[in-house]
Amino acid sequence: MMDMFTEVEVLAAVPRLTRRHLTTFVAARIVEPLQAEAGLVFRRIDLARMELLCELAEEFDLDEDALDLVMSLLDQLHAARRDLRAVASALAGEAPEIRARIGAALADEG
């Protein structure tokens, strides 16, 4: 299981993370580990999320509801960026006159 981490490995890998934080993040579904035969396992992205969550909780004194909201907004932002990259990639393959018309339409909206 490459790039999968047990609870013990996560706690060792994320210095600011406490067992209490981990339990809170999982219970609030801010971090959603996968179920494996040996129990819960976390992906590398979960570790990054928990590092950010710990920083937000400590530096800005955010509670779990606020953390959930912030992470939801970040997830939406990342999804929008991914979608925008997909649209840009699709447009790159279009004829120059089509790209020019779309560019002009976007400029009119701005």
Long-range contacts (C-beta under 8 A, 24 or more apart in sequence): 1-36, 1-41, 3-43, 3-44, 4-34, 4-36, 4-41, 4-42, 4-43, 5-41, 5-42, 5-43, 5-44, 5-46, 5-47, 6-38, 6-39, 6-40, 6-41, 6-42, 7-39, 7-40, 7-42, 9-42, 10-42, 10-46, 10-47, 10-50, 13-47, 14-47, 14-50, 14-51, 14-54, 16-51, 16-54, 16-55, 16-58, 17-50, 17-51, 17-54, 21-50, 21-53, 21-54, 21-57, 22-50, 24-64, 25-49, 25-50, 25-53, 25-64, 25-67, 28-64, 28-67, 28-68, 29-68, 30-64, 30-67, 30-68, 30-71
